[in-house]
Amino acid sequence: MDNSSSGIEVRYFAAAMDAAGIAIETVDLPHSATLSVLKALLVDRHGAAMARVLSVAAFIVDSELTRDLDRAVGPRIDVLPPFAGG
């Protein structure tokens, strides 16, 4: 298991951007980290508003949409809350 760490680009959209107060940030996590670990870090960093968003959000990892928190992180993660309208 690779425990070295690197900067992971996290991009926020819609309500996730509002909760973070930014559109993009870089977080330092081990290559072996999961989306669950990333989620905990983002809640710790951005608080209750982010926790609410992440409880219903999906993630794009390596061009795949997922809600599987056991999925390993990649070099870029997009945080996608549900979008209203159509």
PyMOL commands that set and color helices and strands:
alter all, ss='L'
color gray80, all
select helices_A, chain A and resi 15-20+35-46+48-54
alter helices_A, ss='H'
color red, helices_A
select strands_A, chain A and resi 5-12+24-30+58-61+64-66+76-80
alter strands_A, ss='S'
color yellow, strands_A
deselect
rebuild
show_as cartoon
